[in-house]
Amino acid sequence: MSDTENEFAGPYKPIRRLASGGQASIFLAEGPEGHVALKVVRTKGGLTREVEALQRCTHPSVPRLVARSPDDLWLALEVIDGDNFDRWMEAHSISERIKALIPVFEAIVALHAVGVVHGDLKPGNVLVDREGRAFLVDLGSATIDGEGPAGFRGSPGFAAPEVVRGESPSPASDAYGIGALLYVALTGQPPFVSSDPASLAYISQVSLPEPPSAGPEGLLTLIGALLSRSPAQRPEITSTFIQRIASLADAPQTIGVVGMRFERDRLRRAVVGATDGECRVVVVHGPSGTGRSAVIREALAIAAQEGLTVGPLSARPGLACSVDSPDATAAEIVRKRLEQATPGVVFIRSAAPLPSLVRRAEVLTLPPLSEEETLQWYGLAGIDEAEAQQLWTKFGGHPAHIADRLGVRAPDPLEARVPTSATDPETLAESLGMAPMDLLDRLHTAIAAGRIRVNPSGTVERV
């Protein structure tokens, strides 16, 4: 503790420094009440806002105000003997992490009830004591009755997009912070990650967080809603909503999409463009089983979360829809949407890149999953490492093979059309109105799984 800080420490004797920032330092200190957390600033009145917030809210998950200096240069708080949430969670399950955060979320509801917005929700501002009780700390960036400190006071990677743009923190921006804390609890990282801190401000304006690859059923949807780019689309934070989160802590795990991160980000950016009034068309092309349906499904769910109307292809603005290899009528509607710059987004699933739309549509080809991503997907499904490695060796990173093995992909209805007796694939394809190569492409996963057999003669049959 410097001489300047020591001069204003009142009756408290510092023992060691706990934390330090540009505006304040925090010490473990000894005083009349025993050990306290002593917060010291360098400017008179620098703690007035935090003191008022603490006096308004006396929730058990907010450390108690013990004492303050008359000029608000220092304050003494109940000391929490524990660790930051991000370090604490390393030794705890996802269910335990979510349950630990519930009292903190209830404290946020209590703050909002008395006109206080925290404004800087992040793992570093959640302390967990030795008994596993979590506490919400650092109200130095709080907004009280709509009035807050000048300038940006949040944390890049966790701050709501509107706060990054310069808008005042609000209950909706704290809702975003709750979503960010839950995101960390599930994934171990912030909603947005970049090696360049300055780029975090830009990313939150043009994209949306990558959905977690796995988590308790129902919670992934809530996290997506909380992390909506639009404050109006986020749920209101109430005690009932917090109990809903708590009820999902032990829900069965659901597996989302793994890998294809660049391509999925492009789809999310298309959604953001559509919500900003742009006309976006994205062609996702490639053979069956490469994950086209999964990534488009994910993108449409995000579009609905962001307030777009998900429905069949039409000329209406504000629409998000998907089309399979558009026929002449559908292609004409898409072209008119592009010509008239109709706000919305159209995702086209196709076996080919559709050159007639290439000049005005974004075209994506999905790559196979890497070995690391494939093993991660198997691991999420509870498959042991040895078997997962064998499956990787046999099937590689083909998403349909993986989904089929995990039972999360329904068999292609086309399989039932394959006779149980040896049949020439060209004859079968002709009867189905398909090209032979398209038929074999559709049946690729079933062949690899052994449900369809290709005989030495080249004939196929359903086993």
One Martini backbone bead per residue (centre of mass of N, CA, C, O) as a GRO file, in nm:
protein
  463
    1MET     BB    1   0.095   0.036   0.024
    2SER     BB    2   0.079   0.351  -0.017
    3ASP     BB    3   0.104   0.651   0.131
    4THR     BB    4  -0.155   0.764   0.008
    5GLU     BB    5  -0.338   0.527   0.088
    6ASN     BB    6  -0.266   0.517   0.398
    7GLU     BB    7  -0.381   0.800   0.473
    8PHE     BB    8  -0.696   0.670   0.399
    9ALA     BB    9  -0.743   0.402   0.599
   10GLY     BB   10  -0.787   0.462   0.877
   11PRO     BB   11  -0.841   0.185   1.104
   12TYR     BB   12  -0.681   0.029   0.874
   13LYS     BB   13  -0.464  -0.259   0.828
   14PRO     BB   14  -0.271  -0.375   0.603
   15ILE     BB   15  -0.167  -0.697   0.470
   16ARG     BB   16  -0.275  -0.737   0.161
   17ARG     BB   17  -0.300  -0.757  -0.172
   18LEU     BB   18  -0.578  -0.845  -0.392
   19ALA     BB   19  -0.619  -0.581  -0.581
   20SER     BB   20  -0.577  -0.398  -0.904
   21GLY     BB   21  -0.640  -0.076  -1.057
   22GLY     BB   22  -0.695   0.229  -1.206
   23GLN     BB   23  -0.899   0.324  -0.949
   24ALA     BB   24  -0.820   0.072  -0.751
   25SER     BB   25  -0.763  -0.086  -0.428
   26ILE     BB   26  -0.730  -0.412  -0.266
   27PHE     BB   27  -0.744  -0.521   0.080
   28LEU     BB   28  -0.629  -0.694   0.335
   29ALA     BB   29  -0.764  -0.612   0.660
   30GLU     BB   30  -0.731  -0.461   0.982
   31GLY     BB   31  -0.988  -0.412   1.236
   32PRO     BB   32  -1.236  -0.369   1.462
   33GLU     BB   33  -1.393  -0.626   1.303
   34GLY     BB   34  -1.144  -0.728   1.162
   35HIS     BB   35  -1.159  -0.864   0.872
   36VAL     BB   36  -1.121  -0.689   0.556
   37ALA     BB   37  -1.217  -0.523   0.261
   38LEU     BB   38  -1.008  -0.276   0.123
   39LYS     BB   39  -1.110   0.016  -0.049
   40VAL     BB   40  -0.905   0.227  -0.264
   41VAL     BB   41  -0.882   0.559  -0.372
   42ARG     BB   42  -0.762   0.874  -0.545
   43THR     BB   43  -1.057   1.006  -0.521
   44LYS     BB   44  -1.277   1.203  -0.412
   45GLY     BB   45  -1.580   1.026  -0.429
   46GLY     BB   46  -1.511   0.741  -0.579
   47LEU     BB   47  -1.736   0.568  -0.377
   48THR     BB   48  -2.029   0.677  -0.374
   49ARG     BB   49  -2.181   0.484  -0.566
   50GLU     BB   50  -2.113   0.218  -0.422
   51VAL     BB   51  -2.233   0.290  -0.149
   52GLU     BB   52  -2.523   0.332  -0.242
   53ALA     BB   53  -2.566   0.049  -0.355
   54LEU     BB   54  -2.509  -0.100  -0.083
   55GLN     BB   55  -2.737   0.048   0.079
   56ARG     BB   56  -2.977  -0.051  -0.100
   57CYS     BB   57  -2.831  -0.344  -0.100
   58THR     BB   58  -2.882  -0.646   0.127
   59HIS     BB   59  -2.771  -0.896   0.002
   60PRO     BB   60  -2.616  -1.203   0.080
   61SER     BB   61  -2.449  -1.187  -0.220
   62VAL     BB   62  -2.349  -0.910  -0.094
   63PRO     BB   63  -2.116  -0.755   0.042
   64ARG     BB   64  -2.081  -0.598   0.333
   65LEU     BB   65  -2.098  -0.288   0.470
   66VAL     BB   66  -1.890  -0.159   0.726
   67ALA     BB   67  -1.728   0.102   0.606
   68ARG     BB   68  -1.653   0.465   0.575
   69SER     BB   69  -1.553   0.748   0.445
   70PRO     BB   70  -1.650   1.073   0.430
   71ASP     BB   71  -1.497   1.102   0.126
   72ASP     BB   72  -1.484   0.829  -0.033
   73LEU     BB   73  -1.180   0.677  -0.035
   74TRP     BB   74  -1.302   0.447   0.152
   75LEU     BB   75  -1.385   0.094   0.209
   76ALA     BB   76  -1.549  -0.160   0.405
   77LEU     BB   77  -1.568  -0.516   0.366
   78GLU     BB   78  -1.668  -0.806   0.349
   79VAL     BB   79  -1.487  -1.092   0.354
   80ILE     BB   80  -1.383  -1.323   0.096
   81ASP     BB   81  -1.292  -1.663   0.124
   82GLY     BB   82  -1.155  -1.716  -0.200
   83ASP     BB   83  -1.254  -1.726  -0.547
   84ASN     BB   84  -1.276  -1.697  -0.855
   85PHE     BB   85  -1.488  -1.839  -1.072
   86ASP     BB   86  -1.285  -1.929  -1.299
   87ARG     BB   87  -1.116  -2.099  -1.093
   88TRP     BB   88  -1.327  -2.265  -0.938
   89MET     BB   89  -1.461  -2.424  -1.190
   90GLU     BB   90  -1.231  -2.631  -1.263
   91ALA     BB   91  -1.342  -2.833  -1.008
   92HIS     BB   92  -1.634  -2.823  -1.157
   93SER     BB   93  -1.931  -2.877  -1.261
   94ILE     BB   94  -2.180  -2.753  -1.443
   95SER     BB   95  -2.397  -2.780  -1.227
   96GLU     BB   96  -2.233  -2.638  -1.001
   97ARG     BB   97  -2.198  -2.369  -1.144
   98ILE     BB   98  -2.493  -2.290  -1.177
   99LYS     BB   99  -2.574  -2.307  -0.877
  100ALA     BB  100  -2.368  -2.089  -0.780
  101LEU     BB  101  -2.503  -1.847  -0.956
  102ILE     BB  102  -2.792  -1.801  -0.849
  103PRO     BB  103  -2.743  -1.594  -0.612
  104VAL     BB  104  -2.630  -1.379  -0.803
  105PHE     BB  105  -2.888  -1.342  -0.971
  106GLU     BB  106  -3.061  -1.260  -0.728
  107ALA     BB  107  -2.895  -1.002  -0.671
  108ILE     BB  108  -2.969  -0.863  -0.937
  109VAL     BB  109  -3.268  -0.841  -0.883
  110ALA     BB  110  -3.231  -0.667  -0.626
  111LEU     BB  111  -3.093  -0.430  -0.763
  112HIS     BB  112  -3.318  -0.358  -0.965
  113ALA     BB  113  -3.539  -0.298  -0.741
  114VAL     BB  114  -3.335  -0.031  -0.653
  115GLY     BB  115  -3.197   0.097  -0.927
  116VAL     BB  116  -2.960  -0.118  -0.994
  117VAL     BB  117  -2.676  -0.151  -1.210
  118HIS     BB  118  -2.392  -0.310  -1.242
  119GLY     BB  119  -2.219  -0.327  -1.551
  120ASP     BB  120  -1.987  -0.587  -1.466
  121LEU     BB  121  -2.028  -0.886  -1.572
  122LYS     BB  122  -1.802  -1.137  -1.438
  123PRO     BB  123  -1.595  -1.369  -1.307
  124GLY     BB  124  -1.417  -1.152  -1.142
  125ASN     BB  125  -1.714  -1.060  -0.991
  126VAL     BB  126  -1.697  -1.360  -0.870
  127LEU     BB  127  -1.715  -1.508  -0.552
  128VAL     BB  128  -1.590  -1.813  -0.393
  129ASP     BB  129  -1.610  -1.986  -0.124
  130ARG     BB  130  -1.527  -2.263   0.069
  131GLU     BB  131  -1.856  -2.346   0.056
  132GLY     BB  132  -1.970  -2.238  -0.240
  133ARG     BB  133  -2.030  -1.936  -0.213
  134ALA     BB  134  -2.163  -1.672  -0.394
  135PHE     BB  135  -2.039  -1.338  -0.498
  136LEU     BB  136  -2.110  -1.001  -0.562
  137VAL     BB  137  -1.886  -0.766  -0.703
  138ASP     BB  138  -1.826  -0.458  -0.789
  139LEU     BB  139  -1.998  -0.137  -0.791
  140GLY     BB  140  -1.828   0.087  -0.955
  141SER     BB  141  -2.025   0.061  -1.237
  142ALA     BB  142  -2.281   0.162  -1.141
  143THR     BB  143  -2.627   0.218  -1.202
  144ILE     BB  144  -2.839   0.490  -1.080
  145ASP     BB  145  -3.126   0.579  -1.191
  146GLY     BB  146  -2.964   0.602  -1.486
  147GLU     BB  147  -2.691   0.678  -1.341
  148GLY     BB  148  -2.350   0.700  -1.454
  149PRO     BB  149  -2.054   0.665  -1.551
  150ALA     BB  150  -1.831   0.786  -1.751
  151GLY     BB  151  -1.805   0.591  -1.992
  152PHE     BB  152  -1.647   0.299  -2.033
  153ARG     BB  153  -1.687   0.015  -1.768
  154GLY     BB  154  -1.646  -0.245  -1.885
  155SER     BB  155  -1.586  -0.573  -2.041
  156PRO     BB  156  -1.435  -0.715  -2.277
  157GLY     BB  157  -1.651  -0.988  -2.389
  158PHE     BB  158  -1.911  -0.900  -2.177
  159ALA     BB  159  -2.032  -0.668  -2.301
  160ALA     BB  160  -2.282  -0.520  -2.432
  161PRO     BB  161  -2.325  -0.390  -2.739
  162GLU     BB  162  -2.458  -0.115  -2.647
  163VAL     BB  163  -2.230  -0.041  -2.447
  164VAL     BB  164  -2.002  -0.034  -2.655
  165ARG     BB  165  -2.154   0.205  -2.818
  166GLY     BB  166  -2.246   0.404  -2.544
  167GLU     BB  167  -2.459   0.301  -2.380
  168SER     BB  168  -2.639   0.260  -2.112
  169PRO     BB  169  -2.683   0.077  -1.864
  170SER     BB  170  -2.907  -0.204  -1.806
  171PRO     BB  171  -3.098  -0.465  -1.733
  172ALA     BB  172  -3.034  -0.586  -2.019
  173SER     BB  173  -2.721  -0.586  -1.979
  174ASP     BB  174  -2.732  -0.782  -1.737
  175ALA     BB  175  -2.855  -1.012  -1.897
  176TYR     BB  176  -2.608  -1.050  -2.069
  177GLY     BB  177  -2.420  -1.114  -1.828
  178ILE     BB  178  -2.561  -1.374  -1.750
  179GLY     BB  179  -2.507  -1.517  -2.016
  180ALA     BB  180  -2.197  -1.499  -1.993
  181LEU     BB  181  -2.169  -1.669  -1.734
  182LEU     BB  182  -2.301  -1.924  -1.851
  183TYR     BB  183  -2.106  -1.958  -2.084
  184VAL     BB  184  -1.860  -2.008  -1.906
  185ALA     BB  185  -1.975  -2.254  -1.751
  186LEU     BB  186  -1.986  -2.430  -2.024
  187THR     BB  187  -1.692  -2.339  -2.185
  188GLY     BB  188  -1.456  -2.147  -2.039
  189GLN     BB  189  -1.554  -1.887  -2.207
  190PRO     BB  190  -1.623  -1.625  -2.366
  191PRO     BB  191  -1.834  -1.523  -2.613
  192PHE     BB  192  -1.570  -1.358  -2.687
  193VAL     BB  193  -1.263  -1.412  -2.883
  194SER     BB  194  -0.937  -1.239  -2.870
  195SER     BB  195  -0.607  -1.127  -2.914
  196ASP     BB  196  -0.763  -0.850  -2.967
  197PRO     BB  197  -0.927  -0.638  -2.767
  198ALA     BB  198  -1.031  -0.426  -2.978
  199SER     BB  199  -1.204  -0.641  -3.150
  200LEU     BB  200  -1.441  -0.698  -2.952
  201ALA     BB  201  -1.614  -0.452  -3.025
  202TYR     BB  202  -1.669  -0.539  -3.321
  203ILE     BB  203  -1.782  -0.829  -3.303
  204SER     BB  204  -2.052  -0.755  -3.139
  205GLN     BB  205  -2.170  -0.592  -3.402
  206VAL     BB  206  -2.148  -0.848  -3.639
  207SER     BB  207  -2.209  -1.075  -3.425
  208LEU     BB  208  -2.236  -1.392  -3.258
  209PRO     BB  209  -2.227  -1.624  -3.048
  210GLU     BB  210  -2.120  -1.931  -3.013
  211PRO     BB  211  -2.272  -2.199  -2.961
  212PRO     BB  212  -2.275  -2.430  -2.754
  213SER     BB  213  -2.203  -2.776  -2.788
  214ALA     BB  214  -2.305  -2.806  -2.479
  215GLY     BB  215  -2.589  -2.884  -2.254
  216PRO     BB  216  -2.851  -2.827  -2.092
  217GLU     BB  217  -3.159  -2.871  -2.153
  218GLY     BB  218  -3.270  -2.537  -2.246
  219LEU     BB  219  -3.019  -2.351  -2.179
  220LEU     BB  220  -2.918  -2.272  -2.460
  221THR     BB  221  -3.163  -2.095  -2.529
  222LEU     BB  222  -3.134  -1.891  -2.296
  223ILE     BB  223  -2.853  -1.791  -2.367
  224GLY     BB  224  -2.921  -1.684  -2.646
  225ALA     BB  225  -3.127  -1.474  -2.544
  226LEU     BB  226  -2.935  -1.316  -2.351
  227LEU     BB  227  -2.724  -1.275  -2.616
  228SER     BB  228  -2.868  -1.076  -2.756
  229ARG     BB  229  -2.823  -0.792  -2.948
  230SER     BB  230  -3.107  -0.717  -2.848
  231PRO     BB  231  -3.256  -0.594  -2.572
  232ALA     BB  232  -3.561  -0.666  -2.651
  233GLN     BB  233  -3.491  -0.993  -2.673
  234ARG     BB  234  -3.449  -1.012  -2.384
  235PRO     BB  235  -3.504  -1.128  -2.092
  236GLU     BB  236  -3.648  -1.082  -1.802
  237ILE     BB  237  -3.521  -1.024  -1.478
  238THR     BB  238  -3.638  -1.268  -1.259
  239SER     BB  239  -3.711  -1.493  -1.023
  240THR     BB  240  -3.847  -1.689  -1.220
  241PHE     BB  241  -3.614  -1.702  -1.423
  242ILE     BB  242  -3.399  -1.807  -1.225
  243GLN     BB  243  -3.552  -2.071  -1.158
  244ARG     BB  244  -3.533  -2.180  -1.442
  245ILE     BB  245  -3.233  -2.212  -1.446
  246ALA     BB  246  -3.210  -2.397  -1.196
  247SER     BB  247  -3.392  -2.633  -1.325
  248LEU     BB  248  -3.146  -2.693  -1.555
  249ALA     BB  249  -2.882  -2.802  -1.418
  250ASP     BB  250  -2.995  -3.129  -1.435
  251ALA     BB  251  -3.031  -3.160  -1.717
  252PRO     BB  252  -3.006  -3.303  -1.992
  253GLN     BB  253  -2.781  -3.344  -2.232
  254THR     BB  254  -2.704  -3.148  -2.518
  255ILE     BB  255  -2.610  -3.160  -2.860
  256GLY     BB  256  -2.463  -2.973  -3.086
  257VAL     BB  257  -2.249  -2.799  -3.273
  258VAL     BB  258  -1.944  -2.895  -3.437
  259GLY     BB  259  -1.753  -2.689  -3.577
  260MET     BB  260  -1.744  -2.487  -3.846
  261ARG     BB  261  -1.683  -2.187  -3.744
  262PHE     BB  262  -1.663  -1.997  -3.984
  263GLU     BB  263  -1.934  -2.069  -4.123
  264ARG     BB  264  -2.118  -2.006  -3.878
  265ASP     BB  265  -2.035  -1.710  -3.857
  266ARG     BB  266  -2.146  -1.626  -4.133
  267LEU     BB  267  -2.441  -1.686  -4.061
  268ARG     BB  268  -2.460  -1.488  -3.823
  269ARG     BB  269  -2.390  -1.236  -3.992
  270ALA     BB  270  -2.639  -1.257  -4.169
  271VAL     BB  271  -2.839  -1.209  -3.944
  272VAL     BB  272  -2.738  -0.932  -3.861
  273GLY     BB  273  -2.785  -0.798  -4.133
  274ALA     BB  274  -3.094  -0.846  -4.134
  275THR     BB  275  -3.151  -0.681  -3.867
  276ASP     BB  276  -3.018  -0.418  -4.029
  277GLY     BB  277  -3.168  -0.440  -4.334
  278GLU     BB  278  -3.058  -0.662  -4.501
  279CYS     BB  279  -2.977  -0.860  -4.787
  280ARG     BB  280  -2.950  -1.216  -4.744
  281VAL     BB  281  -2.755  -1.478  -4.916
  282VAL     BB  282  -2.695  -1.835  -4.853
  283VAL     BB  283  -2.487  -2.088  -4.981
  284VAL     BB  284  -2.501  -2.434  -4.886
  285HIS     BB  285  -2.266  -2.658  -5.009
  286GLY     BB  286  -2.291  -3.011  -5.076
  287PRO     BB  287  -2.301  -3.303  -4.963
  288SER     BB  288  -2.445  -3.530  -4.802
  289GLY     BB  289  -2.353  -3.514  -4.453
  290THR     BB  290  -2.188  -3.219  -4.393
  291GLY     BB  291  -2.403  -3.019  -4.215
  292ARG     BB  292  -2.612  -2.826  -4.345
  293SER     BB  293  -2.868  -2.857  -4.169
  294ALA     BB  294  -2.742  -2.788  -3.893
  295VAL     BB  295  -2.643  -2.493  -3.954
  296ILE     BB  296  -2.919  -2.384  -4.048
  297ARG     BB  297  -3.077  -2.446  -3.793
  298GLU     BB  298  -2.907  -2.269  -3.610
  299ALA     BB  299  -2.952  -2.001  -3.765
  300LEU     BB  300  -3.264  -1.994  -3.736
  301ALA     BB  301  -3.269  -1.984  -3.428
  302ILE     BB  302  -3.117  -1.714  -3.415
  303ALA     BB  303  -3.316  -1.547  -3.581
  304ALA     BB  304  -3.551  -1.576  -3.383
  305GLN     BB  305  -3.400  -1.454  -3.139
  306GLU     BB  306  -3.359  -1.169  -3.318
  307GLY     BB  307  -3.670  -1.126  -3.460
  308LEU     BB  308  -3.716  -1.300  -3.687
  309THR     BB  309  -3.911  -1.452  -3.939
  310VAL     BB  310  -3.986  -1.786  -3.949
  311GLY     BB  311  -4.026  -1.923  -4.285
  312PRO     BB  312  -4.135  -1.935  -4.578
  313LEU     BB  313  -4.077  -1.849  -4.883
  314SER     BB  314  -4.074  -1.495  -4.962
  315ALA     BB  315  -4.122  -1.133  -5.000
  316ARG     BB  316  -4.096  -1.072  -4.715
  317PRO     BB  317  -3.991  -0.891  -4.468
  318GLY     BB  318  -3.803  -1.024  -4.205
  319LEU     BB  319  -3.690  -1.294  -4.318
  320ALA     BB  320  -3.634  -1.646  -4.232
  321CYS     BB  321  -3.492  -1.902  -4.449
  322SER     BB  322  -3.520  -2.220  -4.621
  323VAL     BB  323  -3.370  -2.390  -4.912
  324ASP     BB  324  -3.396  -2.655  -5.148
  325SER     BB  325  -3.291  -2.652  -5.432
  326PRO     BB  326  -3.418  -2.437  -5.620
  327ASP     BB  327  -3.654  -2.368  -5.812
  328ALA     BB  328  -3.772  -2.146  -6.032
  329THR     BB  329  -3.959  -2.001  -5.832
  330ALA     BB  330  -3.762  -1.965  -5.596
  331ALA     BB  331  -3.534  -1.824  -5.755
  332GLU     BB  332  -3.705  -1.574  -5.824
  333ILE     BB  333  -3.751  -1.476  -5.537
  334VAL     BB  334  -3.456  -1.439  -5.467
  335ARG     BB  335  -3.386  -1.237  -5.691
  336LYS     BB  336  -3.588  -1.019  -5.597
  337ARG     BB  337  -3.472  -0.973  -5.323
  338LEU     BB  338  -3.199  -0.874  -5.430
  339GLU     BB  339  -3.297  -0.642  -5.618
  340GLN     BB  340  -3.479  -0.508  -5.363
  341ALA     BB  341  -3.345  -0.537  -5.084
  342THR     BB  342  -3.474  -0.739  -4.889
  343PRO     BB  343  -3.515  -0.786  -4.577
  344GLY     BB  344  -3.312  -1.062  -4.488
  345VAL     BB  345  -3.281  -1.435  -4.488
  346VAL     BB  346  -3.133  -1.686  -4.710
  347PHE     BB  347  -3.106  -2.037  -4.701
  348ILE     BB  348  -2.917  -2.259  -4.914
  349ARG     BB  349  -2.953  -2.596  -4.993
  350SER     BB  350  -2.683  -2.751  -5.180
  351ALA     BB  351  -2.494  -2.941  -5.419
  352ALA     BB  352  -2.449  -2.657  -5.546
  353PRO     BB  353  -2.340  -2.314  -5.601
  354LEU     BB  354  -2.517  -2.146  -5.787
  355PRO     BB  355  -2.409  -1.933  -6.022
  356SER     BB  356  -2.662  -1.736  -6.060
  357LEU     BB  357  -2.600  -1.626  -5.738
  358VAL     BB  358  -2.300  -1.561  -5.670
  359ARG     BB  359  -2.276  -1.243  -5.705
  360ARG     BB  360  -2.514  -1.206  -5.453
  361ALA     BB  361  -2.403  -1.456  -5.295
  362GLU     BB  362  -2.310  -1.651  -5.046
  363VAL     BB  363  -2.053  -1.913  -5.037
  364LEU     BB  364  -2.056  -2.239  -4.877
  365THR     BB  365  -1.818  -2.486  -4.764
  366LEU     BB  366  -1.805  -2.766  -4.577
  367PRO     BB  367  -1.595  -2.900  -4.362
  368PRO     BB  368  -1.444  -3.124  -4.210
  369LEU     BB  369  -1.363  -3.255  -3.929
  370SER     BB  370  -1.146  -3.265  -3.705
  371GLU     BB  371  -1.001  -3.462  -3.485
  372GLU     BB  372  -1.062  -3.288  -3.238
  373GLU     BB  373  -1.367  -3.244  -3.298
  374THR     BB  374  -1.450  -3.539  -3.312
  375LEU     BB  375  -1.358  -3.621  -3.024
  376GLN     BB  376  -1.537  -3.415  -2.884
  377TRP     BB  377  -1.810  -3.527  -2.974
  378TYR     BB  378  -1.774  -3.805  -2.851
  379GLY     BB  379  -1.720  -3.705  -2.563
  380LEU     BB  380  -2.001  -3.570  -2.518
  381ALA     BB  381  -2.136  -3.872  -2.557
  382GLY     BB  382  -1.945  -4.078  -2.377
  383ILE     BB  383  -1.706  -4.171  -2.541
  384ASP     BB  384  -1.436  -4.328  -2.534
  385GLU     BB  385  -1.122  -4.274  -2.649
  386ALA     BB  386  -1.068  -4.542  -2.797
  387GLU     BB  387  -1.331  -4.551  -2.965
  388ALA     BB  388  -1.303  -4.271  -3.092
  389GLN     BB  389  -1.044  -4.338  -3.249
  390GLN     BB  390  -1.169  -4.561  -3.421
  391LEU     BB  391  -1.388  -4.384  -3.555
  392TRP     BB  392  -1.195  -4.188  -3.685
  393THR     BB  393  -1.047  -4.397  -3.860
  394LYS     BB  394  -1.311  -4.489  -4.016
  395PHE     BB  395  -1.477  -4.187  -4.067
  396GLY     BB  396  -1.378  -3.937  -3.962
  397GLY     BB  397  -1.520  -3.592  -4.027
  398HIS     BB  398  -1.814  -3.694  -4.083
  399PRO     BB  399  -2.103  -3.580  -3.958
  400ALA     BB  400  -2.304  -3.811  -4.028
  401HIS     BB  401  -2.150  -4.040  -3.896
  402ILE     BB  402  -2.151  -3.926  -3.614
  403ALA     BB  403  -2.456  -3.881  -3.577
  404ASP     BB  404  -2.530  -4.173  -3.632
  405ARG     BB  405  -2.366  -4.297  -3.394
  406LEU     BB  406  -2.523  -4.102  -3.174
  407GLY     BB  407  -2.837  -4.071  -3.258
  408VAL     BB  408  -2.885  -3.752  -3.397
  409ARG     BB  409  -2.966  -3.896  -3.678
  410ALA     BB  410  -3.184  -3.952  -3.900
  411PRO     BB  411  -3.266  -4.148  -4.125
  412ASP     BB  412  -3.287  -4.165  -4.446
  413PRO     BB  413  -3.574  -4.220  -4.626
  414LEU     BB  414  -3.428  -4.352  -4.870
  415GLU     BB  415  -3.355  -4.627  -4.747
  416ALA     BB  416  -3.652  -4.753  -4.774
  417ARG     BB  417  -3.619  -4.762  -5.105
  418VAL     BB  418  -3.435  -4.995  -5.067
  419PRO     BB  419  -3.399  -5.296  -5.148
  420THR     BB  420  -3.344  -5.635  -5.017
  421SER     BB  421  -3.241  -5.664  -5.304
  422ALA     BB  422  -3.052  -5.671  -5.560
  423THR     BB  423  -2.963  -5.348  -5.710
  424ASP     BB  424  -2.945  -5.128  -5.952
  425PRO     BB  425  -2.858  -4.797  -5.912
  426GLU     BB  426  -2.957  -4.681  -6.184
  427THR     BB  427  -3.245  -4.789  -6.171
  428LEU     BB  428  -3.318  -4.667  -5.897
  429ALA     BB  429  -3.262  -4.371  -5.967
  430GLU     BB  430  -3.468  -4.348  -6.196
  431SER     BB  431  -3.722  -4.420  -6.017
  432LEU     BB  432  -3.643  -4.151  -5.826
  433GLY     BB  433  -3.526  -3.907  -5.995
  434MET     BB  434  -3.207  -3.967  -6.008
  435ALA     BB  435  -2.884  -3.957  -5.977
  436PRO     BB  436  -2.659  -4.195  -5.902
  437MET     BB  437  -2.466  -4.011  -5.732
  438ASP     BB  438  -2.688  -3.896  -5.546
  439LEU     BB  439  -2.772  -4.161  -5.424
  440LEU     BB  440  -2.494  -4.247  -5.302
  441ASP     BB  441  -2.464  -3.994  -5.131
  442ARG     BB  442  -2.718  -4.037  -4.950
  443LEU     BB  443  -2.604  -4.345  -4.870
  444HIS     BB  444  -2.326  -4.322  -4.733
  445THR     BB  445  -2.386  -4.363  -4.429
  446ALA     BB  446  -2.536  -4.638  -4.452
  447ILE     BB  447  -2.295  -4.786  -4.571
  448ALA     BB  448  -2.093  -4.735  -4.337
  449ALA     BB  449  -2.306  -4.868  -4.120
  450GLY     BB  450  -2.445  -5.133  -4.280
  451ARG     BB  451  -2.749  -5.087  -4.405
  452ILE     BB  452  -2.596  -5.075  -4.678
  453ARG     BB  453  -2.511  -5.281  -4.954
  454VAL     BB  454  -2.218  -5.334  -5.151
  455ASN     BB  455  -2.157  -5.523  -5.405
  456PRO     BB  456  -1.924  -5.653  -5.618
  457SER     BB  457  -2.128  -5.590  -5.867
  458GLY     BB  458  -2.270  -5.294  -5.764
  459THR     BB  459  -2.495  -5.356  -5.599
  460VAL     BB  460  -2.783  -5.287  -5.395
  461GLU     BB  461  -2.885  -5.331  -5.037
  462ARG     BB  462  -3.096  -5.390  -4.776
  463VAL     BB  463  -3.031  -5.519  -4.443
   0.00000   0.00000   0.00000
